[in-house]
Amino acid sequence: MPTQVYVCNACCCGVERKGNMAVPVEELKTVWAEHDLSPEVKLTVCSCLGPCNMANVCMFTNGSEKTWIGNLTTQNHYDLLVGWAREVASIGAGHPLPPTLDALRFTPNR
C-alpha cells in the first residue's frame, strides 16, 4: 500500500493574510511528477485537515498509521518533505522523517 501525503491548503494553511507561509502547491505537484513519486507516495493537496491552531499542516498515512506535522513555515520544510518522499519511494515506507520534520510532529486534539 503506498504512503499517502495530505498537504493542507485551506482556510488557514497557506493563507498569507493570516500570517502563514503560502503552501508551494504547484512546486510540490511538479516535483512529484518529475520524480514519479505517485506509485509509492501519493500526494493530495486538500482543504482543511482540522487542526487549525497549527499553521501549514501535513498528514501522512501508511495503512492505519497516521503521522501529523504542523507549522511548516519555511521552504526548507517543504524541501525536506520532498526529500523524505523521494526516500520513501526508493527505500520503502519505513523511512523515518528527517529530524527537522520529526520535531514538528503533533497529535491533533479531536
Backbone hydrogen bonds in HBPLUS format (Angstrom, degrees):
<---DONOR---> <-ACCEPTOR-->    atom                        ^
c    i                          cat <-CA-CA->   ^        H-A-AA   ^      H-
h    n   atom  resd res      DA  || num        DHA   H-A  angle D-A-AA Bond
n    s   type  num  typ     dist DA aas  dist angle  dist       angle   num
A0003-THR N   A0040-GLU O   2.96 MM  37  6.25 145.0  2.09 164.3 153.3     1
A0042-LYS N   A0003-THR O   2.76 MM  39  6.21 149.6  1.86 166.3 164.1     2
A0004-GLN N   A0061-THR O   2.85 MM  57  5.11 164.8  1.88 149.9 154.7     3
A0061-THR N   A0004-GLN O   2.85 MM  57  5.11 155.6  1.91 144.9 152.8     4
A0005-VAL N   A0042-LYS O   2.71 MM  37  5.93 166.0  1.73 165.1 169.5     5
A0044-THR N   A0005-VAL O   2.81 MM  39  6.12 154.7  1.87 169.4 171.6     6
A0006-TYR N   A0059-MET O   2.76 MM  53  5.12 172.0  1.77 164.6 166.8     7
A0059-MET N   A0006-TYR O   2.94 MM  53  5.12 153.7  2.01 140.9 149.3     8
A0007-VAL N   A0044-THR O   2.83 MM  37  6.21 162.0  1.86 155.8 161.0     9
A0046-CYS N   A0007-VAL O   2.92 MM  39  6.08 158.7  1.96 146.3 153.0    10
A0008-CYS N   A0057-VAL O   3.00 MM  49  5.55 170.0  2.01 167.6 168.7    11
A0009-ASN N   A0046-CYS O   2.95 MM  37  5.99 149.2  2.04 167.1 170.7    12
A0015-VAL N   A0012-CYS O   3.07 MM   3  5.40 163.9  2.09 133.5 132.2    13
A0018-LYS N   A0015-VAL O   3.05 MM   3  5.58 153.5  2.12 112.0 120.3    14
A0020-ASN N   A0015-VAL O   3.28 MM   5  5.45 157.4  2.34 136.4 131.5    15
A0019-GLY N   A0016-GLU O   2.79 MM   3  4.92 158.5  1.83 113.9 116.9    16
A0025-VAL N   A0023-VAL O   2.74 MM   2  5.51 137.4  1.92 109.8  96.0    17
A0028-LEU N   A0024-PRO O   2.90 MM   4  6.16 161.8  1.93 158.6 164.1    18
A0029-LYS N   A0025-VAL O   2.95 MM   4  6.24 167.4  1.97 158.9 161.9    19
A0030-THR N   A0026-GLU O   2.90 MM   4  6.03 157.5  1.95 146.5 153.0    20
A0031-VAL N   A0027-GLU O   2.93 MM   4  6.13 168.1  1.94 155.5 158.2    21
A0032-TRP N   A0028-LEU O   2.91 MM   4  6.09 163.0  1.94 152.9 158.0    22
A0033-ALA N   A0029-LYS O   3.02 MM   4  6.22 157.5  2.07 145.0 150.7    23
A0034-GLU N   A0030-THR O   2.79 MM   4  6.01 166.0  1.81 156.4 160.8    24
A0035-HIS N   A0031-VAL O   3.01 MM   4  6.07 155.1  2.07 150.8 155.5    25
A0037-LEU N   A0032-TRP O   3.01 MM   5  5.18 163.3  2.04 148.7 153.3    26
A0036-ASP N   A0033-ALA O   3.12 MM   3  4.90 159.8  2.17 100.9 106.8    27
A0040-GLU N   A0037-LEU O   3.01 MM   3  5.82 139.6  2.18 126.6 135.5    28
A0041-VAL N   A0037-LEU O   2.70 MM   4  5.43 166.8  1.72 160.2 160.5    29
A0052-CYS N   A0050-GLY O   2.74 MM   2  5.62 125.0  2.04 119.4 102.1    30
A0054-MET N   A0051-PRO O   3.09 MM   3  5.89 165.5  2.11 122.4 126.4    31
A0071-ASN N   A0055-ALA O   2.55 MM  16  4.66 138.2  1.72 153.4 164.7    32
A0072-LEU N   A0056-ASN O   3.32 MM  16  5.28 165.2  2.34 134.7 138.8    33
A0058-CYS N   A0069-ILE O   2.89 MM  11  5.40 162.7  1.92 158.2 160.4    34
A0069-ILE N   A0058-CYS O   2.94 MM  11  5.40 163.7  1.97 155.7 157.8    35
A0060-PHE N   A0067-THR O   2.77 MM   7  5.08 158.3  1.81 148.6 156.3    36
A0067-THR N   A0060-PHE O   2.86 MM   7  5.08 152.7  1.93 146.9 154.1    37
A0062-ASN N   A0065-GLU O   3.04 MM   3  5.33 150.1  2.13 144.8 152.3    38
A0065-GLU N   A0062-ASN O   3.27 MM   3  5.33 156.2  2.33 125.5 121.7    39
A0106-PHE N   A0068-TRP O   3.05 MM  38  5.66 149.9  2.15 133.3 138.1    40
A0070-GLY N   A0104-LEU O   3.08 MM  34  5.63 153.7  2.15 138.1 141.4    41
A0077-HIS N   A0074-THR O   3.12 MM   3  5.37 129.5  2.39 100.1 111.8    42
A0079-ASP N   A0075-GLN O   2.86 MM   4  6.18 152.8  1.93 152.4 161.6    43
A0080-LEU N   A0076-ASN O   2.82 MM   4  6.02 157.5  1.87 151.4 156.7    44
A0081-LEU N   A0077-HIS O   2.97 MM   4  6.25 147.9  2.07 141.7 151.0    45
A0082-VAL N   A0078-TYR O   3.00 MM   4  6.29 157.2  2.06 146.5 151.3    46
A0083-GLY N   A0079-ASP O   2.92 MM   4  6.22 161.9  1.95 149.1 154.4    47
A0084-TRP N   A0080-LEU O   2.83 MM   4  6.03 158.0  1.88 149.4 155.2    48
A0085-ALA N   A0081-LEU O   2.93 MM   4  6.17 160.2  1.97 148.4 153.9    49
A0086-ARG N   A0082-VAL O   2.92 MM   4  6.19 153.2  1.99 151.6 158.9    50
A0087-GLU N   A0083-GLY O   3.04 MM   4  6.33 150.5  2.13 143.7 151.5    51
A0088-VAL N   A0084-TRP O   2.88 MM   4  6.20 161.3  1.91 156.3 161.5    52
A0089-ALA N   A0085-ALA O   2.91 MM   4  6.09 157.7  1.96 145.8 152.1    53
A0090-SER N   A0086-ARG O   3.10 MM   4  6.32 143.3  2.24 139.2 148.2    54
A0090-SER N   A0087-GLU O   3.14 MM   3  5.18 122.5  2.49  94.3 108.5    55
A0091-ILE N   A0087-GLU O   2.67 MM   4  5.66 164.3  1.69 161.3 166.1    56
A0092-GLY N   A0088-VAL O   2.86 MM   4  4.61 129.2  2.12 112.0 127.6    57
A0095-HIS N   A0092-GLY O   3.26 MM   3  6.21 161.0  2.30 130.6 131.4    58
A0101-LEU N   A0098-PRO O   2.96 MM   3  5.50 123.6  2.29 115.3 128.7    59
A0102-ASP N   A0098-PRO O   2.84 MM   4  6.02 164.6  1.86 159.2 163.9    60
A0103-ALA N   A0099-PRO O   2.97 MM   4  6.03 144.9  2.09 144.4 151.1    61
A0104-LEU N   A0101-LEU O   2.85 MM   3  5.18 152.3  1.93 109.6 118.8    62
A0105-ARG N   A0102-ASP O   3.15 MM   3  5.30 164.1  2.17 110.5 113.2    63
